[in-house]
Amino acid sequence: MASDKAERLLNLYIMLLAQTRFVSKQDIRRAHYAEYADNARGDEAFEKAFERDKEDLRELGVVIEVGSLDPFFDDEPGYRISTDTSALPEIRFEADEAAVLGIAARAWEQATLARRTTEAMRKLAAQGVELDAARLDLVPPSLRAEEPAFDALWEATQKRRAVTFDYKRPGEEPHRRRLQPWGLVRSSGRWYVVGYDVDRADERVFRLSRVQGRVSAVGKAGAYDVPPGTDVSAIAADLARRTPDVEATVLVRQGAGVGLRRRADRVEEDVTGPDEESGWDRVVVTGPGSDLASEVLTYGETVVVEAPEDLRSEVLARLRGILEQSEQSEQSERSGAAR
């Protein structure tokens, strides 16, 4: 299974990184490839699996050094990963790759992957492998996953298990969604889950920050397959192109607009507002224009758009539409009463 291979790659990375000397191939085999029998067929299967795993790590930017186990003899090669070349850049990845890239507690400050790192270290120590935990202290995290829904969705992508959750768009009530998640990806500073929406029978992308409450796994593991050639990064990039972010400046009445304030780029307090009866703050926030318009409308008269003009015009157009619908509804009611 993909999750088994991801865990093996994670353990192999830690073993090679947490050592100051080269590690023999036999030590690696005993620690991580015990399922391959000690015979001719098992030897061949181990060699193939080990070569594939090394290549997978190298494709992810990991530099595996090959050197002699004994400075006086060159008969058997050993392997290790230098800390000088192991700091990973910020990259986008699919769910299976996340388990490999989250190779130390500080490489990703997320409970699930930090826990797996600890478990891997414990297993290696129990097998008598000499470890230097300080070598795992690479770089401060450059990629975080702080959304409450992340753990459950990440685990579901690993197990290929469907999930249900409530999803709330700005200005709408939460709706129950059923999803077969394909992968998680970060785009424009936000986390998204890409998958197959069971009810709509189509591919969909959901922003994790809009997931309400608990994500529940349903059904059995391995219940579906990800379509061949699926690239969740490309899907998220296409989403970003279709919904470009805008920087909006809005006036927010003091004590209101908590959601806007929580993710504001900056806040200027005690500014002149549209009335003289209450205090106002100027809040700068970034997001897709359509989403910002919907969110501003939910705050009613406590939020007023200053800029950009396109956003202000969209909000005003929606307000006029709401007013027209209200007037039409009142006219219909009066006509019905007259009859």
N, C-alpha and C positions, 0 to 999 in steps of 0.2 A: 504493500500500500504506500501511497505518497507520503503519509505521515510517518511511517516507519523509516523510509529513506531519509526524510528530513531530520528525524531524530538521530539517525546514524551519522549524517553529515555534521550535525551539530556536535555530537560527541567526538567525532574525528577532529574537527576544528579545535575543540578545546584541548584534546590530548596533545596535538602537535604544537599548539600555541603555548600551553602551560608547562613547557619543558625547556631547559637550558641546553640540552644535548640532543643529538639526533636519535630518533626512535626506529628500532628495527622493524622490518615488515612483519616478522613473526609476532612481535609484541602487539602490533596494531591488529593483526589477525585474531589473536587471542582475546583482545579487548572488545572488538566490534564485529567480527565476522565469524563468531563461533558456530554459526549454523552450517558453515561449509565443512564437510567431513574431511578428515586427514587422509585423503587418498588421491589418486591421479585425477579423477573427475572433480573432486572437491578443490584440489589445487588450482585447476583451470578455472573453475567458477569463481574462486576467490580473486585470482589475478584479474579477471574481467571486471568484477564488481569494484575492486580497489582502483583500477584504472579509470572506470567511469566516475567514481566518487571524486577522485583527484581532479578530473577534468571539469566536473560540475563546480567544484570550489574555485578552480582557476577562472572559469567563465564569470564567476561572481566577483572577480578581482582579488582573490586570495593568492598570495605568492607562496608556493610550497618549495622549500629549499631541500636539495638532495646532497648529502655529504657522507663521509666515511664514519662508521661507528668507532673505529680505532684509528688514531692518527698514524700508526705504524703499518696498517694493512688497509688495502682498498678492495678487499674481496666482497664485502657486503654493504650495500648502500643503506643509509638511514634517512629519515624524513623529519622535518620540523617547519614551523612557521615563525618567521622573524617578526618581532613586535614593531620593527621599523617599517615594515611593509604591510602590516595587517590592519591599519586604521582604514575603515571603509568609508567612502564618500557617501553623501546623501543621494539615494537612488530611489526609484519607484520599482515596486516588485509585486508579484502575485503572492497568493496566500502560502503556497508551499515554500517559496523562497524566503518568506518571512522567518520561518523557523531556523533557517541557516544564517540569515543576516542578524537575527537577534541573538548573537552568540555569547553575550555576557550581560550581566545585570545592568551595566552602564551603557551598553551598546543600544539598549532600548529600555526605557523606564516603564515597562508594562508588566503587570504581575504574572501573567501567564508565561512569558518567555523568561523572565527572571527566575521563576520557579523551575523551569526546565533546565536552565543553566546550573542551578544548585543541585538538581537531581543528577545531572551528567557528571558533575564534579564528584559527587558522593559515590557513584558507581565506579568511576575510574580509581578513586582512592581505595575502594574495597578490593579492587583487582591488583593492588600493589603497584599501580603506576605512580611514579614520582611526579608531583605537580607543584608548580609555583604559581599560586593564585594571583600574585601581584602582576604577573604578565598579562592577565585578563583586563587589567585596569588601563584601557586603551585611551579613549577620548571621551569628552563629555557627550551626552546624547545629542544628536542633531535631528532626530526623528522621534516624535512622541505620539502616543495614541492615548488621549485622555478621555475619549468618549466612553460612557458607561456601557454602551452596546458593543464595544469592540471585542471584548473577550469571547462573548457568546457567538458572535458572527464569525470571528476568526476560527474558533473551534469547529463551527458548522462547515466552513469551507474545507477544513482538513478532513472531516469525516464524510463529506458529501451528504449532509443531512439537511432536510428542509427546515425552515423556521417560520414562525409567525410573530408579528409585532404590530403595534399601533404606530401609525406614521402621520405626522401633522405638518401640513404646509401652512405658511403664513396666511392668516385670514380664514382658515378652514378648520373644521372639527377633525379630530383624529379618526383615521380609518384603519381597519384591520387589513394587513397585507400578508400574503403567503408567498414565500420566496424560496427558490433553490439557489443559494448563493454560490457564485463562481469564484469570486475573489474580492479582496479589499485593496483599495488604492488611495493614495493621497494626491489631491490636485488642488492647486490654488489655496493651499493652507488648510484644506478641509479633508476629512475622511469620507469615502463613499464605499458602498457595497454594490457590486455588480452581480446580476443574476437573472434568473427566469422567474417572472411574475406568474404564478400559477393561475390566478383568477383572470388576468388579462391576456394570458397565453402569448407573452412577448417578453423580449429583453427589457430590463429596467435598471435604472441607477437610483440609489437612495442615499441621501446624506445622513450620516450617522447622528448628527446633532439634532435631527428632526424625529428620530426614533423615540417614542414615548414609552416609559416603563420598561418592563422586562421583555427580553427576546427569548422565546420558547422554542426549543427544538422539538420537532414532531417526526414520527415515523422512524424507520431504521436507517442506520449508517450505510453508505454506498448505494443510496436509493436512486441516484441519477448520475449522469456523466456530463462533464463540461464539454460543450461542442468543440470539436477539433479546430484549432487555429484561433481560439478566443484570446484576445489581448485586452485585459481589463485596463491597462494603462492607456491604450489607444482609445478605448471607449470613454474613459474619464477625460482624456485630452479633447475628444470631440465634444463632450459635454461642456467643457470650459470655453471652447470656441463658440458654441451656440448660446451660452449665457455668460458673456463677459462681465467681469466685476466693474463696478463704478464706485467712486468715492463720493459719498453723500454727506452734506452738511445739513443738520436738522436742528431746530429749536425744540427743546424738550422741557416741559414744565417740571419744576423741581418736585421730586417725590414720585414722578411717573417715568415711563419708558425704561423699566428695569432691564428688559432684554437688550435694548439698544446700548444701554450704558455698560452692560457686562462685557460686550465684545467691541466696545468703542476703541478707535485708534487714538483719540484724544478727546478731552472734555474741557471746555472753557466755562467756568462757573459765573453765575450772577451777571448775565448779559441782558440787554434790552430785548424783550419779547414782543409779541403782537398785541399784548394788552399791558395795562399798568396795574393790574390787580393781583398778580402773583409773580414769583420769581421764576426765571428761566435759565437754562444752561444750553450752550452750543455744543453739540455732539457730532463728531466726525466718525462715520462708520463705513465699512467697505463690504460690498456684496453684489450679487446679480441684481440688475436694475428692477426686473419684474418682481423678484422676491422682496426687495426693499419697499416697493410700492405697496405690495400686499401687507407687509408688516406695519408700515406707517398707518395704513387705514385702520388697523386693529386698535390703535391707540386713540383714535378719534381726535378731539380738539386739543389733546395734550401734546401733540407732536405736529410741527409745521416744517415743511421742506423749504430750505433756502436755496440749495443747489445740489446737483446741476439742474438746469432748466428743463431738460428732457424728463427727468424724474418728477419734477414739480408738475409738469404738464400731464404726465401719465396719472398722477394721483388726482389732479383736478378733473381729468376726463372720467376717471372711475367714480368720483364723487357725483359728477353730473349724471352719470348713468344710474347711480343708486337713487338720486333725487327724481329722475324721470320715471324710474320703475315705481317709486313710492307714489308719485302723482297719478300714474296710470292705475295703480291699485286702488287709490282713493276714489278715482272717477268711476271705476268699475263697481265699487261698493255703493256709491251714491246712485248709480244707474239701477243697480239691483234693488235698492231701497225704494226708488221712485216707482218701479213696476208694482 
